[in-house]
Amino acid sequence: MSDPARESEVAIDGLARTLAGPETDLADLAAESVIVCDLDGIVQYWNPASEALYGWPAMGMIGSRLGAIAQQRSRHDEQWRLLLRDGSWNGQARRRALSGGEVVSSVRRIVRRLPSGEMRDVVEFGQRLDLQVGSERPADRAEKLPASAAFWEFDVTRVRPRVIDLAKRTGQPGADVFAGDPEKAREFLSAILIVGVNERTLRLAGDYSGRSGLIGQAVSDFWPRESEVDIAELIVSVVGAWPHHTAQTRKIASPLLEDCSVTVWSRDMPGQAGKVFVAVNGEVSGDNSFLYLRASEDRYRKLIQHLPVAVLQVDARRAGEAFGELRAKGITDFAAYLEAHPELVDFANDAVKVTEVNQEAVTLFAASTAADLAGPVRFLFASSPGTDRRVMMARFHGKRNYSEIAKIRTLDGRLRDVQLSVTYPAPPERLDVTIICIQDITERLRTERQLRQLQAENTHAARISMLGELTSSIAHEVNQPLAAIVTNAETSLRWLSREEPNIDKVRLLTTRIAGSARRASDIVGRIRGMASKHEPEHVALDLNEIIDEAILFIRYDIEARSIDLSVAYGCELPRIVGDRVQLQQVIINLLVNSIQAMKQDQTMLQRIEITTSVGTDECVVLAIRDSGPGIEGPDIERIFDSFFTTKDAGMGIGLAICRSIVVSHGGSISARNHPGGGAEFRVVLPTGSVDR
C-alpha cells in the first residue's frame, strides 16, 4: 500500500527542486504554504496558500523579515540559526495572523545550495495544525481572507516627515489627529500614492482599466469617503511607530462590504520606512461585485447606444497626467500658460483619443463605421478655433462639466452647428473615460435666427408707431435749433450790412449757427436710429445715459403738459450689456404710457419719478412711477399680453414689445399699483461685460 504522508513529502521535495528563482508557477498552484527567503530571512516569495494560511498578502511580505510575524522572535531566530547550521529544520511555527490571532503551523525548511556548494536560499513548506486559539481556529480565519480581502501598498514618503514631527510633539501618533475632519484627512491622503494592489482591490475600486488606472494615483482619489478619517489615522499610527513592526486594525463603514475592517502595517526593514500595507476585509453578498460591475457596464453601453444624441467616449489620461504635473509645479493661470505654450494644445489634440462612439455619432459625422471616428480628437475641434483650449481649461480647473456651442465638419464636408458638452471623470470613477456629447442644433439655430428677424421687424414697426405718437415732440426738438439758426443768420446779415461790418459779432453768431446745426443733426440722427431697421447690437452701456437720451425724445411733451419729472440715478451703477436703441424704445414706451395715463385726469398733480439702483444677483433696476390713476386690478396680469389695451385707439403692442425686448436682454419687467398712488413699472437687467 502507498503511504500518503510519504507521497506528500516526496511531492514537496520535488517542488523544492522546481523553485529555481522566478520559476514559481507550480508553487502558486500548491495547496501548501510555500515561502522562499534569503539567508537573512528576508522573504523573496510568498505563494497564495501562504496568504490563505497567515492572511498577510504577498505584496506586504516580500522584502520583509519572516521573523517579523513570529509570536516569539527569539525562538524564531534560534530555529533559523539551527537551520543554517544543519541545512534543514522541521517543527512548529507560531505566527501572528493579519486578523490578529495566532496561527500554528507545521513547517519544513530546507537550505538550497548553488552548484558550488554555497548556500543559496531557504524554502519553507507549511500546513496548518488543528489547534484552537480562542473560539475560532486562526487558520480558518485566515482562510477567509483571499475571498474578501483587498490589499494595497502605499507610498507615504511625502507625509512621513509630518507624522514623525507629530509623534515627537504629542507622543501619540494617530490619536484623533484629524479630529473627525474629512477634509483634513483627504488632504493628508492626497499626498499618499498607491504603488501596489491585488485583484480584489481592482474589483472593489471599480476601475476597468486595470492596475495602470490605480498605480501612481493618490489614495484620496479611490478611498471611500466614509472611512477617510479612519485610514488616515491608522496610517499615522503605523508610520509614527516605525521601526517597530505594528499592525493596527479598526472596524470601518463601507458602502460595499459588510462587517468591514481595515488593517495597516509596515516593514521593520532599513529603507522601508516609506511603505505601508493595507488589508481591507469584509463580505459582499455572494461575492458578486465583479459580476455586478460588468453587468452594470453592459447596461451602460446599451443605454449609450440608444441615446438620441451623439456620444463619444475618449481616453484623456495622458492629458490629465500632464495637467497634474503642471499643477504640481504651481501653475495656476492655465490660460496664460497655454498662450505661452501653444504646443500643449497640439499635444492634447493628439494624446486624447476617441475610444468608443454610439450609432448617433456615426450618423452625425456621416461615417461608415465607428472605427472611422476612433483616434485623436483633433477632428472635433478643427472647425471651431478656441474650443479645444476652453475644454482643456475646464479640465485643468477641476470642473465636472463644460458646454458651449461650437462647429464641427462632418466626414463628407458639411459644417454643422452643435452643442458640445463634456463630462470629466471624478475619482473613483474610471479616469480613462471622458464623455463628449454632441447635439446637432443647426436647424434650431436657423429657426432662432428667423425668429429674431421677425422680432426685430415687429420691434421696428412698434418704433415707427411710437415715433408717430411723438410727432409734436420731435417737431419741437427739431424746430428749436432750426429757429436758432434762422435768428442768428439774420442777425449776422444785419451786422455785415453796416458801413463798417462787425466781424467779431459775425464770428460769434456763426459759431452759434454751427452749434445749432450740430444739435439739429444729432436730433435727426437719433430719430433716424430709432426709425432704422437693424440687427440688435449688444454692447456695454450705461443705463443712466440711455435714460437721458430717451428723455430727449419726449421732453417737449413733458414740458408742454407741465409734468414734474424727477430723476434719481444710482451712483456707480454697473454697466449692462444690450442694444442701445431697443432699450431706449422700452424707456420711451413706458414714459409715453405714464404721460397718457395722467392725461385722462387733468385735475391731479402730474408727476413722473425715474430711479435707478443696484439690485441683488448682479443686476440693475429701473423704476418708472407716475401719479396717474393706476392699473385696474384684473388688468395687471394681462398688461404685457400682445394686443391687450385699455386705450380707445391703442393697438396693445407697446408693452408687449417692451417685455420681449427686456426678456431678450436676460431681464424682467413687472407692473404694480404703488402704495402711494399711481402705477409703477420695474425693469430688472443683468450686469456684465460684452463677452459674457
MONORUR-V457353 format. One record per backbone hydrogen bond with DSSP energy under -1.0 kcal/mol. NH is the residue of the N-H (numbers start at 1). CO is the residue of the C=O. If there is no record, write none. Layout:
BEGIN
nh->(NH | NH)
co->(CO | CO)
END
This chain:
BEGIN
nh->(7 | 8 | 9 | 10 | 11 | 12 | 13 | 14 | 15 | 16 | 17 | 18 | 19 | 20 | 24 | 28 | 33 | 35 | 36 | 37 | 38 | 41 | 43 | 44 | 45 | 47 | 50 | 51 | 52 | 53 | 54 | 55 | 61 | 62 | 63 | 64 | 66 | 68 | 69 | 70 | 71 | 76 | 77 | 78 | 79 | 80 | 81 | 82 | 83 | 84 | 85 | 86 | 87 | 89 | 91 | 93 | 95 | 96 | 97 | 98 | 100 | 103 | 105 | 106 | 107 | 108 | 109 | 110 | 111 | 112 | 114 | 117 | 120 | 121 | 122 | 123 | 124 | 125 | 126 | 127 | 129 | 131 | 136 | 141 | 142 | 143 | 145 | 148 | 149 | 150 | 152 | 153 | 154 | 155 | 156 | 160 | 163 | 164 | 165 | 166 | 167 | 168 | 169 | 170 | 171 | 175 | 176 | 181 | 185 | 186 | 187 | 188 | 189 | 190 | 191 | 192 | 193 | 194 | 195 | 196 | 198 | 202 | 203 | 204 | 205 | 206 | 210 | 213 | 214 | 215 | 216 | 217 | 219 | 221 | 222 | 223 | 227 | 228 | 231 | 232 | 233 | 234 | 235 | 236 | 237 | 238 | 239 | 240 | 244 | 246 | 248 | 250 | 252 | 258 | 261 | 262 | 263 | 264 | 265 | 272 | 275 | 276 | 277 | 278 | 279 | 280 | 281 | 283 | 287 | 288 | 292 | 293 | 294 | 295 | 296 | 297 | 298 | 299 | 300 | 301 | 302 | 303 | 304 | 305 | 306 | 307 | 310 | 312 | 313 | 314 | 315 | 320 | 321 | 322 | 323 | 324 | 325 | 326 | 327 | 328 | 329 | 330 | 331 | 334 | 337 | 338 | 339 | 340 | 341 | 344 | 346 | 347 | 348 | 349 | 350 | 351 | 352 | 353 | 354 | 355 | 356 | 358 | 362 | 363 | 364 | 365 | 366 | 367 | 372 | 373 | 375 | 377 | 378 | 380 | 384 | 387 | 390 | 391 | 392 | 393 | 394 | 395 | 396 | 397 | 398 | 399 | 402 | 404 | 406 | 408 | 410 | 411 | 413 | 416 | 418 | 419 | 420 | 421 | 422 | 423 | 424 | 429 | 433 | 434 | 435 | 436 | 437 | 438 | 439 | 441 | 445 | 446 | 447 | 448 | 449 | 450 | 451 | 452 | 453 | 454 | 455 | 456 | 457 | 458 | 459 | 460 | 461 | 462 | 463 | 464 | 465 | 466 | 467 | 468 | 469 | 470 | 471 | 474 | 475 | 476 | 477 | 478 | 479 | 480 | 482 | 483 | 484 | 485 | 486 | 487 | 488 | 489 | 490 | 491 | 492 | 493 | 494 | 495 | 496 | 497 | 503 | 506 | 507 | 508 | 509 | 510 | 511 | 512 | 513 | 514 | 515 | 516 | 517 | 518 | 519 | 520 | 521 | 522 | 523 | 524 | 525 | 526 | 527 | 528 | 529 | 530 | 531 | 532 | 539 | 541 | 546 | 547 | 548 | 549 | 550 | 551 | 552 | 558 | 559 | 560 | 561 | 562 | 563 | 564 | 566 | 568 | 576 | 578 | 583 | 584 | 585 | 586 | 587 | 588 | 589 | 590 | 591 | 592 | 593 | 594 | 595 | 596 | 597 | 598 | 599 | 601 | 608 | 609 | 610 | 611 | 612 | 613 | 615 | 620 | 621 | 622 | 623 | 624 | 625 | 626 | 627 | 635 | 636 | 639 | 641 | 643 | 644 | 657 | 658 | 659 | 660 | 661 | 662 | 663 | 664 | 666 | 667 | 668 | 670 | 672 | 674 | 677 | 680 | 681 | 682 | 683 | 684 | 685 | 687 | 688 | 692)
co->(3 | 4 | 5 | 6 | 7 | 8 | 9 | 10 | 11 | 12 | 13 | 14 | 15 | 18 | 22 | 24 | 126 | 124 | 45 | 122 | 42 | 38 | 64 | 36 | 36 | 34 | 47 | 47 | 48 | 49 | 50 | 51 | 57 | 58 | 43 | 61 | 41 | 65 | 66 | 67 | 94 | 72 | 73 | 74 | 75 | 76 | 77 | 78 | 79 | 80 | 81 | 82 | 83 | 109 | 107 | 105 | 103 | 69 | 101 | 54 | 97 | 95 | 93 | 127 | 91 | 125 | 89 | 123 | 87 | 121 | 118 | 114 | 112 | 112 | 37 | 110 | 35 | 108 | 33 | 106 | 104 | 129 | 133 | 137 | 138 | 139 | 142 | 145 | 145 | 280 | 278 | 196 | 276 | 193 | 274 | 156 | 159 | 160 | 161 | 162 | 163 | 164 | 165 | 166 | 167 | 172 | 174 | 178 | 181 | 182 | 183 | 184 | 185 | 186 | 188 | 189 | 155 | 217 | 153 | 153 | 151 | 198 | 199 | 200 | 201 | 202 | 207 | 210 | 211 | 211 | 194 | 214 | 192 | 218 | 219 | 219 | 224 | 225 | 227 | 228 | 229 | 230 | 231 | 232 | 233 | 234 | 235 | 236 | 241 | 244 | 264 | 262 | 260 | 283 | 281 | 250 | 279 | 248 | 277 | 269 | 272 | 154 | 265 | 152 | 263 | 150 | 261 | 258 | 284 | 285 | 288 | 289 | 290 | 291 | 292 | 293 | 294 | 295 | 296 | 297 | 298 | 299 | 300 | 301 | 302 | 304 | 438 | 436 | 356 | 434 | 353 | 316 | 317 | 318 | 319 | 320 | 321 | 322 | 323 | 324 | 325 | 327 | 326 | 332 | 333 | 334 | 335 | 336 | 337 | 341 | 342 | 343 | 344 | 345 | 346 | 347 | 348 | 315 | 375 | 313 | 313 | 311 | 358 | 359 | 360 | 361 | 363 | 362 | 369 | 370 | 354 | 352 | 349 | 377 | 381 | 384 | 386 | 387 | 388 | 389 | 390 | 391 | 392 | 393 | 395 | 394 | 422 | 420 | 418 | 416 | 414 | 365 | 410 | 408 | 406 | 439 | 404 | 437 | 402 | 435 | 400 | 426 | 430 | 314 | 423 | 312 | 421 | 310 | 419 | 417 | 441 | 442 | 443 | 444 | 445 | 446 | 447 | 448 | 449 | 450 | 451 | 452 | 453 | 454 | 455 | 456 | 457 | 458 | 459 | 460 | 461 | 462 | 463 | 464 | 465 | 466 | 468 | 470 | 471 | 472 | 473 | 474 | 475 | 476 | 478 | 479 | 480 | 481 | 482 | 483 | 484 | 485 | 486 | 487 | 488 | 489 | 490 | 491 | 492 | 493 | 501 | 502 | 503 | 504 | 505 | 506 | 507 | 508 | 509 | 510 | 511 | 512 | 513 | 514 | 515 | 516 | 517 | 518 | 519 | 520 | 521 | 522 | 523 | 524 | 525 | 526 | 527 | 528 | 578 | 576 | 542 | 543 | 544 | 545 | 546 | 547 | 548 | 554 | 555 | 556 | 557 | 559 | 558 | 606 | 608 | 610 | 541 | 539 | 579 | 580 | 581 | 582 | 583 | 584 | 585 | 586 | 587 | 588 | 589 | 590 | 591 | 592 | 593 | 594 | 595 | 598 | 564 | 625 | 566 | 623 | 568 | 621 | 619 | 685 | 613 | 683 | 611 | 681 | 609 | 679 | 607 | 632 | 633 | 635 | 638 | 652 | 641 | 653 | 654 | 655 | 656 | 657 | 658 | 659 | 660 | 663 | 662 | 684 | 682 | 680 | 678 | 674 | 672 | 624 | 670 | 622 | 668 | 620 | 618 | 575 | 689)
END
